[in-house]
Amino acid sequence: MGDIKKGEKSLFEAKCPECRELMANMGLDFESPKKDDLKKWEHLKSLYTVGITFHSCGCSGPGYIPNSKEKLIEYFEEIKKTYLKNMEFWRNRVEPSTQKKKNRIIIETGLN
């Protein structure tokens, strides 16, 4: 996988107990599926390939992790839609021209 660099030492290096190859760092919140559940393992591989892992500070877990390829695509489409909407807003935003207008916006929006 992408985070494993052959020949480099790591404090967090872990090897598969069966094949002795390096394992990917999926995070402390990772729970492995049953060994013979190939569908779930393939889904986890696709999550890891796009950078989704099970890392968190421990407070509330890693957040939403899609449980199927379809849900993963839907999740990324929603993120993309929100990103494009925000980008369009900031591209078209007009900076207030005077300090008086800036102060009025701060007061109206409560951004002190």
Secondary structure, 3 states (H helix, E strand, C coil): CCCCCCCCCCCCCCECCCCCCECCCCCCCCCCCCCCCHHHHHHHHHHHHCCCCCCCCCCCCCCCCCCCHHHHHHHHHHHHHHHHHHHHHHHHCCCCCCHHHHHHHHHHHCCC
